[in-house]
Amino acid sequence: MEPTSCGTSPIVGFRFSLHPMSGNFIKIIKSALKDTDTSHVWMQTDDVSTVIRGKQQHVFNVAKALTLHAAKTKEHIALSGTFSAGCPGDTAGDVYLETPAKPANQDRTEQYVSSQFALYPMNNPDYMDVIYREVERAKEFGVWNDSMQYASGIHGDIHEVFSFYETCFSSARSDQYPHLVMTVSMSINSPSHKTGAENFS
Ligand SMILES: Cc1ncc(C[n+]2csc(CCO)c2C)c(N)n1
């Protein structure tokens, strides 16, 4: 069989699950999905996760807004998900690429987030250089928390954390190597976070 080449589709996707540590988890998940303006992305929810697909700026904007909605309940929220771009099977057919440039959600409420991420620059022989460069970028952004096996710790205000993740996701792929996967897990309003604001670096 011929090797599958990576497409040049501009689609970015994010498949994620919210796990509110609350007896009220059903309402928290459903409200976050309903109260966020998702008109600029294609979205599908099932019993395990939700997927959003579209232009990069809308996917990151919706991901942040959904997370912020869940966080505003003050409950301890865990989120885990995978961003993907340039996936050979991801065709432009069913997504929202004709949307305006301006992101739909503009809530600037501050919220401390502690997270971990891992980058997988697919097919790129220099993938370790890409990863080291993005870890340096996290330090420049002031959101780097710690190094650990299989991931890096990123924390700070949700707007700075998402801004880093979006910049990192753009920078770690190229025309030559467009297929990129990035996993993210987040912990919000955790009892481990003392007062939250004290943890900003
Ligand atoms: C973002 C996100 N999407 C879907 C699920 C799966 N899920 C678990 S409980 C529930 C509500 C009741 O059906 C749903 C949809 C999730 N956890 N997080």
The ligand as a Gaussian input file, in Angstrom:
#p B3LYP/6-31G(d) Opt

LIG

1 1
 C      -16.849000      17.547000      27.321000
 C      -17.451000      16.212000      27.613000
 N      -18.244000      15.636000      26.693000
 C      -18.826000      14.457000      26.938000
 C      -18.617000      13.824000      28.129000
 C      -19.290000      12.495000      28.417000
 N      -20.304000      12.680000      29.446000
 C      -20.151000      12.217000      30.707000
 S      -21.470000      12.643000      31.694000
 C      -22.257000      13.469000      30.448000
 C      -23.570000      14.156000      30.644000
 C      -24.682000      13.191000      30.739000
 O      -24.929000      12.571000      29.535000
 C      -21.504000      13.380000      29.274000
 C      -21.966000      13.988000      27.987000
 C      -17.780000      14.441000      29.089000
 N      -17.512000      13.918000      30.314000
 N      -17.202000      15.639000      28.803000

